[in-house]
């Protein structure tokens, strides 16, 4: 056992892939875009841009910090060096706790999506859902323990399919809506600062903030993989920043498309499978809907796996630095993966 991860394993492209996959855009659009439109209506695309500003600021800060101190613990290390070991520990532990909750809660929708794809009548079978969730969890853990390159290859395959589907369905929806009557009466006045400041409410702003933060959540995994990235002090930060830019484009596109195709009330009723309904309304039929369902399954699996990557690298870094038991800071000599932390 050693204490050094596999260096120079990931390229900038792979870092970008992991950054986008961490947010799980297909899964996020299906689960949360309907809720955002239900809360904010025509202002939904504007909120996507408003909260993109602080997200881009955070990504730029991560890029700068990663350039100065490339570390598998990322925020754990940076906060510890700046504010002291206690605050660094709490930062790392908060990330681990948040991601573990997300991973556990994320595996269940992944399983129900598979069952819904096979036979919708099986979705309410608790035992079957639990068994599939456990198998998915073990599969994802198994891939991670076999090394970062295998994980990266799997992520590239899943994200490539997901991006083809998202941009394909988005383009089909735009072409389908061209010349059609919009479901919502559009006015550019809605996006003027004066109108926005006089029409929004504090509760709407707070609810939209929580939903949009969920949409963007996950890109920061690239910082935790800096030690394993070629030219990591630059590529890891650039991968995360580029991942945020890709998700801004996708979320803006689908917020606008959903408002063109559906009323706010209709969008809320589709809150758990909005992407599927967009595919149907874009004229792609049930086949298109099923392809979208596969993309959502891949997206869910990818974001769960990147969340687990972030947990394992943070645990590894905390063990290596003595903040947690030191055996967590060891890696397998063959795979260079932090097996104990996994």
N, C-alpha and C positions, 0 to 999 in steps of 0.2 A: 504493500500500500504506500502511496505517495500523497503529497498535498498539492499537486499541481495539475490543473485541468489541461485538456488537449489544446495546445496553442495553434493558432493559424488554421483553424478548422472551417470557419465560416467566412464567406466572402461578403462584400457589401450587399450584393443581391440577396443572399440568404438572410442577412440581417433585416433587409427590407421586407422580405417574405414573412419572417417571424413577427415583425412589428405590425404588419397588416393583419396577419392571422391572430395575433393576440387580441385585437378588437373584435374579431369574428363578425365582419360586416353583414353577411347574409343572415346569421342568427340574430344579430342586434336589430336589423331592419324588421325581421319577422316578429320579434317579440316586443320591441319598444317604440318603433316609429308610429304605430297606431295610437299608442298612449300619448305621445308628444303632440300629434295632430288633435287628439281629443282635448288636450289641455290648452294648446296655443292656436289651433285653427290655421288661418292663413299666415300667421306669424311664425309658423314652425321652421321654414327654411331660414328665416332671420335668426332664430335662436341657435340653429346649427352653426351659423357664422359667428354669432356673438360669443358663444362659449368655445368656439375654435380659437379665439384670440388668446385666452389664458392657457389653453391646451398647447398652443404653439409656443407660448412663452415658457411653459414648463419643459417642453421638448428642447427648446434652445438652451435652457439652463442645464438640462441633463447632458446635452451635447458638450457644453463647456466644462461641466464637472467631469464627464467621462474622459475628455481630452487631458485634463489635469491629473485625474486619479482613476485609472481604469481598474475596476475591482468587481469581483463576482457578487459582492454584497450590495453594490451600488449605494442606494440611500442609507443603508445601515452604516456603511463606511463613511460616507460623506457627512452625515449628520453627527456621527461619533467624533470625527476629526474636528468638526466645527464647534459643536455644542457640548461635547463630552460623551464618555462611554455609555452612561445611563440613557441619555436621549438617543444615542445610536442604537442601543439594544432595543428600546421601545419602538423605534422606527422600523427596525427589522422584524420585530415580533408582530407589530401591527400589520405589516404587509403579509406575513405568513398567515396570520389569522384571517385576514380579509380574503386572501386567495384560497385558503382551505374551505372557507364557507362557500365561496364561488364555485370551486371545483366540485364539491359534494352536491350543491344545488344544480350545477350545470350538467352533471352526468345524468340526472333523472330526466330532464327534458330531451336529452339526446336519445335516451332509451324509448321514451314515449313517441318521439318522432319516427324512430325505426318501426315501432309497432303500428303507428298510424299509417305508415307507408305500406306495411305488409297487410294489415287487417285492422281497421279502426275499432272493431269490437274488442280488440285485445288491450286497448289503451288503459282501461280501468282495472286490469288484472295486476294487483299489487305485487304478488309473488313473482310473476314473470318480469315485470318492470324492474324489481329489485335485483333479480338474477342477471338481467341484461346489463344493468348499471354496474354491477360488480365485475362482470366480464369486461366491459369497456374500461373500467378503472384499472384492472389488472393488465389489460392489453397496453394501455397508454404508459403505465409504469414500466412494463417490460421493454417497450421501445426505448424509453429514456435510459434505462440501465444498460442498453446495448451501445450507447454512445451518441454523441451530438450529431454526427454525420447522418446516421440512419434517421434520426428525428428530423433533421433538416430536409432530407430527401422526401420523407413522408409529407412534411409541411408544404414543400414545393408542389407535390402532386395534388394535394387537396386544395391549396389556394389557387393553383392554375385553373382547375375546374370551376372553383367558386367565382373567380374573376370573369371567366368566359361567360358563365351563366348570368352574373350580375350585369355586366355591360351589355350582353345580348338582350336580356329581358328589358333593361332600361331603354335601349335603342328601339326595340319593338314597341314599347309603351309610348315613347315620344312620337314615333311614326304613326302609330294608331290614333293618337290624340290630335294629330295635325289636322286642322280644319273642323274638328268635332266641337260640340258644345261642352264647355268646361263644367264639371260637376259643382264647382264653387265659382262665384262671380269674382273674378280677379280685378284688382286695382293696384297700381303701383304706389298709390297713396299709403297703403298698408305698410310699406317698407320705408317710408320717410321717418326720420328721427322725431319730428314734431308729432306726427300721428302716433308713433309708438309710445312716446313718453306720456301722452295724454290718454292712451287707451288701455295700456297693460295694467295688471294688478300685481301686488306683491306676491300673492299666493300663486298666480300663474307663473311669475318669474322663478320662484323657488321650485315649483314642480317641474318646470321646463329644465331648470339647471340640473336637477337630479337625474332626469331622463337622459339628457344629452351627455352628462358625465358618464353614465352607464354605456352610452353608445361608443364613446371614445376609449373607455377603459381597456387596458391591456397592452398598449403599444410599448410601454416602458420595459418589457422583458428584454429588449435589445441591450439595455445598459447592463443587465445581469450577465449577459453573454459576452461582454467586452473582452474578457481574458481569453476567450476561445475564438475570437474574430481576428482575421488578418487585418493588420493596421488598425487594431481595435480602438485605439485612442481617437481615431477619426471615423472609421466605418460604422462602429456601433451607434454612435450618436447620430450620424447621418441616416442610418437605417431607421431609427426611431422617428426622427423628424420627417423623413419621407413617407413613412407609414401613416403618420397623422395627416399629411397632405392628401394621400390616396383616400383615406376614410372621409375627409371633408368633402371631396368630390362625390363620393358615392352617396353619402347621407344627404347632401344637397340635392342631388339628382332624384333620389327616391322620395324625399319630402315633397318636391315639386310634382313629381309624377303622381303620387298618391292624391294630392290635392286636385289634380286635373281629372283623375279618373273617378274619385269617390267623394261624397260629402263627408264632413267631419264625423257625423253620426255613423255612417257606413264604415268608415275607417276604424272607429272604436270597436265595432262588432267583429272586425277582422284582425283584432290586435294580436292574436296568437299565430296567425298564418297570413299576414299581410302580403308577403312576397308571392305566395301561391295565388292569391286573389289578383294581384297585379298581372301575373303571367296569364291568367285566364282572361282578364279584361283586355289585355294586349293582343288577344286573338291567337294565343299559342296553344289553346286547348288543354285537355287533361294531360297529354304527353308533356307539354311544356311545364305544367304544374308539377308533374312527377319529377322532372329533371330539376326543378327548383327545390323540391323537397330533398333530393339527394344533396344538392349544394348546401342546404341548411344543415343537414346531418354532418357533412364534412366540416362546415364552419363551426358547429358546436364542438366536434371532436378536436379541431385545431385549437380553439380558444381554451378548452380544458387542458390540452397538452402544454400550451405555452404558459398557462397559469402554474402548472406543475413544475415546469422548467424554472420559473421564477422562485418558487418555494424551495426547490432543491438547491439552487445556487445560493440563495440567501442562507439557508441552513448550513450549507457547506462553508460559506465564508464566515459565519458566526462561530462555527466549530473550529475552523482553522485559526481564527483570531482569538479564541479562548472565551468568547462570550457565551458559548454553549459547550457541552461535552466535546472534547477534542476528536473523538472517533468520528464525529460528523464531518470533520474536515479532511477525511481521507478519500482518495479516489482509487478505483480499480486500476491495476497496472496495465491491463490489456486494453480496456475500453476508455480509460481516463475519465470515466463517469463517476460522480459522487454517489456511489451505490448506497452507502450508509445513510446519507441524507435523503435518499429517494425512498 
